Amino acid sequence: MTYAEMSTASLRRELSAAKREYTALQDQKLSLNMARGKPSAAQLELALGVLEALKARSEFANSNGDDCRNYGLWDGLPEMKRIFAAMIDVPEEQIILGNNSSLEMMFDVISRGYTHGYNGCKPWCKLDTVKFLCPVPGYDRHFSITEYFGFEMVNIPMNADGPDMDLVESLVAEDDAIKGIWCVPKYSNPSGITYSDEVVRRFAALRPKAKDFKIMWDNAYCVHDLTDTPDRLLPIWDLAEKNGTVDQLMIFASTSKISFPGAGVAALATSDGNIQDIKKHFLTQSIGPDKLNQLRHVLFLHDINGVRALMKGHRAILEPKFTLCEDMLERNVGGLGVATWNKPNGGYFISVNVLPGCAKEVVRLCKEAGVVLTGAGATYPYGKDPEDSNIRLAPTFPPIDELETAMQVMCVSIRLATLEKLLDERKEVYGQTA
Ligand SMILES: Cc1ncc(COP(=O)(O)O)c(C=O)c1O
C-alpha cells in the first residue's frame, strides 16, 4: 500500500517507526559521503600502470619522432588521439588533446565565444543577453560555467530518450540570443539516459537562428558501461558532416574516470574552422600540453581494446554498488509511492525523484545523520529545482559496506520527509484531529 492510501493513524505509526530507525542510525555518529561522482580508491588502483609506463623506458619519442619531454605538438600525440577517436566516434584529425580536464576545455570554449566570438559573429560579451539551453536534471558544473559568464539559462525537460527536441528546435529557430546547449548524450549525469538515435539525428540536423550556436556534446561516459546490455549512442559526427553542421559541434571526453581524475588526458573534437580558432587561443595560452602524460597513457592503454579491458575492471567494482543502491531503494521505499529512480546501464549516478517539496528535507536529514549527498537543487541551473524533488546519488566512491549504511540513512530519510509532509497536508485539510 502506498503512503497516500494509508489512514492517518497508520501514517503516524509509520512515522514513529521511521523516527526510531533514524535515531538509531544517528547514534552511530556516521561520517559518509555520496556527494560527488569520484572513482573509489580500488578503481584508481586499476590504472597504476600508467605511472609505471614511462619509468621503464629510456626514449620518449612518439611515432612522429617528437620528443615528448620537450615543447611542441600543441594538439597532442597522434597515438592518444587515435584512442579518443575510437572512444567518441570522431576522425582523429578532428581531435585536440588538452591536459587533464575536459571541463576546463568546455570552459575555454565558452570563454572564447565570450571574448572573441565564433563564426565571425559578435563576441558574446558585447551582447545584452546570451542564453544557453540546459537539459534538466543535468550536470551542476556545466551550469556553473554558464552562470559564471552571466548567461540566462533556460531549462529543457529531459524525456526518456533525451532532451525535449520539439522545444529545443522551436526555441533555437526563433531566438538568436540562444548560443548553445549542454548535452551529456550517453549515461547522462544524473539521469543515466542515453539519447535515442532520433534525438541524435535531430541534434545533427539542428538549424539555429544564431550562426555561432554551439552544441556542447560532453561524452564523459562514452565507455563507462555497467551491464551486459550497454546503451549504444549513435555517432553524431558523421551525421553532422553530412548535414554541414559540424561547426556547431564541440565534442568532449577525458580519461578522468578511466585512469585518474586530475591526472588523465582530456580531448575536444570539432570542425577544421573551429580548430584554427582554438589553435590561436591555445598557442597564446601555452606552448603545449603535458605530452609525457599522454605518452604514458598510450603505453599503458595501447588502443581502444586496452580501454575496453580496463573499463571491465571498473565495471566489476561499480556494478555491485549500483545493484546494492537499486535493491535497497526497492526494498525500503519501493511500492510506497514516495520515490522513483532510474536503473542506468552505465555512468556514475542514480537519479532519485522524491515527492515534490521533499528533496531538500531528505538531503538535510541525511546530513544530520552524517551522510553527505549532492545538494538538493544542484542538478538545476542556479541550484533551483522548481519541484524540489530531484536528488543525485553518487555510489562510486564509498566502499560497499559504507554505501549500504549510507543507503539505509537515505531510505529512512525519504520515508521521514514524506511522512511529515503527508501528515502536515492532512492536518491542513482536516484539522488537527483527523
Ligand atoms: C558529465 C561530466 N562531464 C565532465 C566531468 C568532468 O570531467 P573532467 O574530469 O574531464 O574535467 C564530469 C565529472 O563528474 C561529468 O560528470
The ligand as an SDF file (V2000), in Angstrom:
LIG
                    3D

 16 16  0  0  0  0  0  0  0  0999 V2000
   29.2190   14.9540  -17.4170 C   0  0  0  0  0  0  0  0  0  0  0  0
   30.5800   15.2490  -16.8900 C   0  0  0  0  0  0  0  0  0  0  0  0
   31.4350   15.9450  -17.6470 N   0  0  0  0  0  0  0  0  0  0  0  0
   32.6790   16.2530  -17.2120 C   0  0  0  0  0  0  0  0  0  0  0  0
   33.1120   15.8470  -15.9670 C   0  0  0  0  0  0  0  0  0  0  0  0
   34.4820   16.2240  -15.5200 C   0  0  0  0  0  0  0  0  0  0  0  0
   35.3860   15.8600  -16.4950 O   0  0  0  0  0  0  0  0  0  0  0  0
   36.9450   16.1770  -16.3750 P   0  0  0  0  0  0  0  0  0  0  0  0
   37.4760   15.4740  -15.2050 O   0  0  0  0  0  0  0  0  0  0  0  0
   37.4850   15.6640  -17.6790 O   0  0  0  0  0  0  0  0  0  0  0  0
   37.1010   17.6700  -16.2750 O   0  0  0  0  0  0  0  0  0  0  0  0
   32.2390   15.1120  -15.1370 C   0  0  0  0  0  0  0  0  0  0  0  0
   32.6730   14.7060  -13.8000 C   0  0  0  0  0  0  0  0  0  0  0  0
   31.8990   14.2580  -12.9830 O   0  0  0  0  0  0  0  0  0  0  0  0
   30.9580   14.8050  -15.6200 C   0  0  0  0  0  0  0  0  0  0  0  0
   30.0750   14.1130  -14.8870 O   0  0  0  0  0  0  0  0  0  0  0  0
  1  2  1  0
  2  3  1  0
  2 15  2  0
  3  4  2  0
  4  5  1  0
  5  6  1  0
  5 12  2  0
  6  7  1  0
  7  8  1  0
  8  9  2  0
  8 10  1  0
  8 11  1  0
 12 13  1  0
 12 15  1  0
 13 14  2  0
 15 16  1  0
M  END
$$$$
